[in-house]
Amino acid sequence: MGDTPAATPTGNSLKEWSGIDLLACILSAVSYFCILSGVTLLLLNLWTGYLLTALALVSAAAMFLVIDPKLRRVSSRYEKKQKEYLEELDRIIEWKTTEET
């Protein structure tokens, strides 16, 4: 029981999570906090607002650069599986239509 990996609702194991994902989560939280407080302080025309807004933009860009390669890999795997599924579905439909005639 203890040696089986915990599964997410989609059936993927938690072993797919890595340090890159953790870094992206942290950068996401930093970006959200900085944009929220930065824009508020920016509207009050405080120098810290400019600093936090700039930090939010930098952390959002870093988050994108960190997580984008993994998202592209996952997306290409999904597209490949979807293409295979659609081809299989076409074969099944073709088989059923030739069987009916």
N, C-alpha and C positions, 0 to 999 in steps of 0.2 A: 504494500500500500504506500509506503514512504518513497519507493524508488520509481513510481510512475509519475511522469510529468503532469503538472496541472494543465488543464486545457481551457482555452477560452471558449466562448459560446460558438465561435465559428469552427472549432475543432483544431485550431492551431495550438501547438504547445508554446509555453512561455519561454522556451529556450530560444525562440526567434528574437526575443528582445535582447538588445545589446547595450553597450555603453553609449553608442551613437544615439540610440533611442532616448536614453536617459538625458544625454546632453541636449537633444532637441526639446525634450519636455521642460528642462530647466530654462533653456533659452526662450521658449514660448512663454513661460510664466514671467520671466524678466521683461520680455518685450511687452506683454500685456500690462504689467504693473507700470512700466516706464511710460508707455503711451497714455495710460489713464491719468497718472499723476502729472506727467509732463505737459500734456495739453491743458490740464486744469491750471497749472502754474504758469503756463505760457499765456493763457487768457488773462491772468493777473499781472502779466508783464514782469515776471520775476526771472532772474538769470538762471535759476535752477530748472525752470520750465524748459528753457532752450537746451540745457544740458541733458535733461531726462528725455526729451523728445529725440535728440540726436542719438542718445544711447539706445532708445527704443528702435530707431531705424537700423542701427548697427546690429543689434541683437536679432532683429527680424531677418536681416540679410544673412547673418551667420547661421541662423536656424534653417533658412532655405538651403544654404550651401551644404549644411551638414546632412539634412534628411532627404534632399532631392535625389541623390544617387540611389538610395534604398527604395524610395517610392517608384522610381523609374524601373528598377529591377522587378519589384512586386507587380507593377502594372504590366510589364511585358510578359511575365509568367501568366498573369490572369488573362491577358489577351490571347495568348497561345492556347490556354485551356479552353477559353470560350470558342476559339476558332475550331479546335478539335471537337468540341461538343456540337457545334452547329453542323460540322461535316458529318458527324455520326448521326445526328438528327435527320439530315438530308438523306442519308443512306437508309435509315429506318423508314422514312416516309416513302422513298422510292420503292423499297421492298414491299411495303404494304399496298401501294397503288398497283404494282405489277401483280401482286397476289390476288387482288380483288377482281382484276380483269380476266 
